[in-house]
């Protein structure tokens, strides 16, 4: 599922025309600013009831601007 979600998130962030770069990992030395990066922050696999076994993926999205 992560391999499905990461391209979707990147595609959404790529539509923000004011971002110079978008990375699907946290880049410490980006090629330019403003930049957005994201990574999985947490994966939770909880059984909410006996019929469903849901996995929750949480992502951290960081937007940086040079000042």
Rosetta silent file (secondary structure, phi, psi, omega in degrees, C-alpha in Angstrom):
SEQUENCE: XXXXXXXXXXXXXXXXXXXXXXXXXXXXXXXXXXXXXXXXXXXXXXXXXXXXXXXXXXXXXXXXXXX
SCORE:     score description
SCORE:     0.000 S_00000001
   1 L     0.000  -35.652  178.341    0.000    0.000    0.000 S_00000001
   2 H   -58.460  -41.587 -178.644    2.883    2.408    0.690 S_00000001
   3 H   -66.237  -20.807  175.432    4.035    1.990   -2.904 S_00000001
   4 H   -84.267  -39.343 -175.385    0.537    3.037   -4.009 S_00000001
   5 H   -74.452  -41.010 -175.514    0.184    6.003   -1.657 S_00000001
   6 H   -58.238  -45.758  177.395    3.577    7.669   -2.145 S_00000001
   7 H   -64.984  -32.306  178.503    3.089    8.418   -5.883 S_00000001
   8 H   -67.832  -42.967  178.402   -0.425    9.740   -5.182 S_00000001
   9 H   -65.557  -44.054  179.145    0.817   12.108   -2.482 S_00000001
  10 H   -61.822  -41.129  179.224    3.713   13.248   -4.662 S_00000001
  11 H   -62.094  -40.492  177.655    1.348   13.857   -7.576 S_00000001
  12 H   -64.621  -43.954  179.994   -0.898   16.023   -5.370 S_00000001
  13 H   -67.399  -33.464  178.332    2.071   18.025   -4.085 S_00000001
  14 H   -63.552  -21.577  179.512    3.406   18.408   -7.639 S_00000001
  15 L   -76.620  -11.840  177.669    0.209   20.298   -8.526 S_00000001
  16 L   -80.303  104.553 -170.896    1.228   23.111   -6.160 S_00000001
  17 L   -70.247  -17.887 -179.678    2.877   25.405   -8.674 S_00000001
  18 L   -81.973   -8.668  176.494    4.681   27.518   -6.069 S_00000001
  19 L   -85.828  130.496  178.047    6.833   24.562   -4.983 S_00000001
  20 L   -77.598  -36.719 -177.521   10.139   24.318   -6.811 S_00000001
  21 E  -142.752  150.523  173.885   10.765   20.697   -5.795 S_00000001
  22 E  -133.859  127.654  179.216    8.875   17.803   -4.207 S_00000001
  23 E  -118.129  142.855  175.685   10.667   14.810   -2.694 S_00000001
  24 L   -93.413   26.561  173.231    9.129   11.562   -1.468 S_00000001
  25 L  -154.308  161.036 -179.783   11.793   11.490    1.259 S_00000001
  26 L   -80.647  113.238 -177.537   13.146   14.168    3.589 S_00000001
  27 L   -96.956  122.676 -178.588   15.953   15.891    1.707 S_00000001
  28 L   -79.735  -26.636 -179.744   18.488   17.752    3.846 S_00000001
  29 L  -128.723   76.438 -177.402   20.068   19.627    0.933 S_00000001
  30 L   -65.903  159.423 -179.415   17.293   20.358   -1.589 S_00000001
  31 L   -74.472  -12.629  179.866   18.060   21.607   -5.078 S_00000001
  32 L  -179.485  177.315 -178.655   16.027   24.775   -4.471 S_00000001
  33 L  -130.950  154.845   -7.525   13.270   26.452   -2.480 S_00000001
  34 L   -71.061  153.822 -175.598   10.413   26.327   -1.696 S_00000001
  35 E  -137.127  146.783  173.448   10.448   22.566   -1.318 S_00000001
  36 E  -122.111  141.819  175.212    8.121   19.930    0.102 S_00000001
  37 E  -139.057  155.008  179.864    9.158   16.504    1.300 S_00000001
  38 E  -149.400  151.761  176.389    7.258   13.658    2.900 S_00000001
  39 E  -149.282  161.346  174.824    7.843   10.285    4.532 S_00000001
  40 E   -67.973  128.889  178.950    5.835    7.725    6.410 S_00000001
  41 E   -95.596  -36.041 -174.640    5.660    8.778   10.053 S_00000001
  42 E  -161.225  143.264  173.172    3.738    5.856   11.477 S_00000001
  43 E  -123.015  124.960 -178.782    1.973    2.673   10.419 S_00000001
  44 E  -120.377  128.740  179.450   -0.760    1.374   12.686 S_00000001
  45 E  -117.366   92.171 -175.709   -2.402   -1.994   12.183 S_00000001
  46 E  -112.399  140.024  173.437   -5.453   -2.053   14.404 S_00000001
  47 L   -93.797  105.175 -177.532   -8.347   -4.471   14.391 S_00000001
  48 L   -79.287  -30.536  174.131  -11.370   -2.226   14.928 S_00000001
  49 L  -155.110 -177.847 -174.624  -13.828   -5.099   14.777 S_00000001
  50 L   -76.254  -12.183 -178.454  -13.875   -8.751   13.778 S_00000001
  51 L   -96.935  -23.442 -173.543  -14.684   -7.992   10.111 S_00000001
  52 L  -122.273  137.387  172.022  -12.087   -5.346    9.334 S_00000001
  53 L  -123.296   93.778 -173.511   -8.349   -5.258    9.683 S_00000001
  54 E   -96.433  143.036  174.696   -7.426   -1.691    8.776 S_00000001
  55 E  -111.963  129.336  179.839   -3.971   -0.299    8.358 S_00000001
  56 E  -108.691  125.085  177.565   -3.492    3.416    9.032 S_00000001
  57 E  -108.203  126.915  175.616   -0.580    5.190    7.370 S_00000001
  58 E  -112.749  133.601 -179.263    0.473    8.598    8.704 S_00000001
  59 E  -116.558  142.523  169.514    2.770   10.814    6.668 S_00000001
  60 E   -97.051  124.695  175.211    4.817   13.834    7.713 S_00000001
  61 E  -112.528  122.952 -178.273    4.822   16.532    5.043 S_00000001
  62 E  -115.616  129.282  176.637    7.448   19.239    5.511 S_00000001
  63 E  -113.780  127.657 -177.833    7.464   22.469    3.506 S_00000001
  64 E  -120.399  142.246  175.495   10.657   24.549    3.597 S_00000001
  65 L  -132.260  134.664  176.626   11.301   28.070    2.410 S_00000001
  66 L   -75.951  136.438  179.499   14.665   29.811    2.351 S_00000001
  67 L  -114.444    0.000    0.000   14.695   33.097    4.271 S_00000001
